[in-house]
Amino acid sequence: MLQHVMRKKRSGEGGFTLIELLIVIVILGILAAIVVFAVGGITDKGNASACKSDQKTVETAEEAFYAKNGSYTTLAGLTSATLLRSLPSTTNGYTITVNSTTGVVSATGACTVN
């Protein structure tokens, strides 16, 4: 008797169809793809900013070394003179180099984003 009453009350309720569920899944997939590509661009910009920051830090340390010693040095020399805490990271897709003769600091790799 109780089952019969419950079935009558539920007879007007409808559920989601398979097509409706598939449409929702496709929309969620499209939104997820958009987010993944947007995050990838943010990472590239972060690497470029880190590169520019490292380059500026090395330039400042190089000028401080020159003011103190009257000559330029290498990255290792800046580290041993305690003007840099550590060598710039090369794992982010860029490399910072110093010309120890002219003191010119240059960056190669991901220092610019297209």
Secondary structure as UniProt FT lines:
FT   HELIX           2..10
FT   TURN            11..12
FT   HELIX           18..69
FT   HELIX           75..80
FT   TURN            81..82
FT   TURN            91..92
FT   STRAND          94..98
FT   TURN            100..102
FT   STRAND          105..109
FT   TURN            110..111
//
